Amino acid sequence: MRANYFLSETVTNLKRNVLMTVAAISTVAISLLLLGGVRILDLTINNVTSRWEAKVEISTFLRDDIAPDETEDLESDLANMNEVQGITYVSKEEAFEEFKELYADHPEFYETLPKDSLPASLRIKLTDADYTQLVAARIRGAPGVDSVNFGGDIIKRLLQVNSLLRTITLAMSVILLVAAAALIANTIRLAIYARRDEIGIMKLVGATNWFIRIPFMLEGVFAAMVGALVSGLVVLLSNEFLFSRVGNFLQFLGPVFEFSTSEILWVLALLILVGAGIGIVGSMLALRRFLEV
Amino acid sequence: MIKMVVVEKTYKGGIHALNGISVEMEKGEFVFIVGPSGSGKSTFMKLLTKEEEPTAGEIYVAGKNLANLPRWRVPYLRRNVGSVFQDFKLLPNKTVFENVAFALEVIGRPKSVVRRQVPQILELVGLGEKLDRFPDELSGGEQQRVSIARAFVNRPLILVADEPTGNLDPATSVGIMRLLDRINRTGTTVVMATHDHAIVDSMRRRVIELEGGNVVRDQSRGIYGVGT
């Protein structure tokens, strides 16, 4: 019977305050859409940097007088490191072929060179670009190693930019969350303010605080959930129809606008959870003042 | 039923509304609280429903020490203390029936009880024919009857009325007083703040006079003012 009362009260109030309901729903939808947008931006940054990181490799140039078993030792040492994903051996001949390809337009660069003038090398791919310095330091000075090259500064800067961008998107997410909760609290406060006489009388005749609170909270949660669904739907549709087009347009960046279903579902779950959360927190905040006395 | 022991109330800003008053009221009494504006009448009434809390002293209502009553129990106190106000406090968008039913619904009474008790109480206050009217279609006296019905539908032990006739003409006021008298005869303790001389003088009930936050007179079967 109680549940019945709360539900019918909630529905009546939502209907009676259509404007407020619409305002609350659109507030949540817009705030959460921004939040979702920021999460998508974060995923995009992630895609871009992981592509960059995939290109990061350490070139270990080997001395010409290296013994074959020294090369093998080095390779097996590297293979045993957790940070190392893969090793490619590039012989002197292969290095020369690559050089030729690279400067195909300028035959004068390689025509004069003896075929064995370029050193053999090991190209090391890492599981994470963060380990570059570490691994490079370990192999530098190993027997048979001439020099280690990993484009140090560029990688460092790349990693810095990446972490800066992620910090910015995180800060934006937090700010948007707080803003959304405040907006919802405010909208509910307006709805409550419009009905303060009713609440006053409820208190007067001995309604408990929870009895008064629950319909408002259901209202807040309902509005927030609908808002969250709207924003989730927009994210879903964008993923379906918009991102691939933008991706085509920005092809030179690679497939940065392609997200897995699970990534998108996480964003949706986040939006709905956050929506419900701010619905509850917002209405609690808004109700506190009115229930004193 | 009601007991105040050296109750003081000082509002923020240092206004002394009550200066240590002690009174006691028995079950079934009809008590007028009289005195000029600013004498502490309204504060006195608000203390009974714990709308305000005393700065010092003890208040017992329906056997409970209000100081020891936790916040969440206050609604249960108010179910035993019906309130009537000068400005009726009816919900304009609800009908007469709905206004009274609301008081039962929000304390969780089942629909069957609501359907039985609301017409009964409205019959008692003489509005049995106007269940579906809205407050603004009623006269002031009728609106006050609705608010009394709302305060009494739950059969509280105590009815507190703060200037219930303050907005009504003398003839209508007489009707309201008859109604309160009838409610009192059912055994309900009625506490009414007023500065309507004629009413107090005609009823000849207990009168507690406040002035400047002190009880200056407590007289059974009293009149509004001594020698006036």
Interface residues (C-beta under 8 A of the other chain):
Chain A: M1 R2 Y5 D197 E198 G200 I201 M202 K203 L204 V205 G206 A207 T208 N209 F211 I212 V293
Chain B: T49 E51 W72 P75 Y76 L77 R78 R79 G82 S83 K89 L91 F102 A103 E105 V106 I107 G108 P110 K111 R150 A151 N154
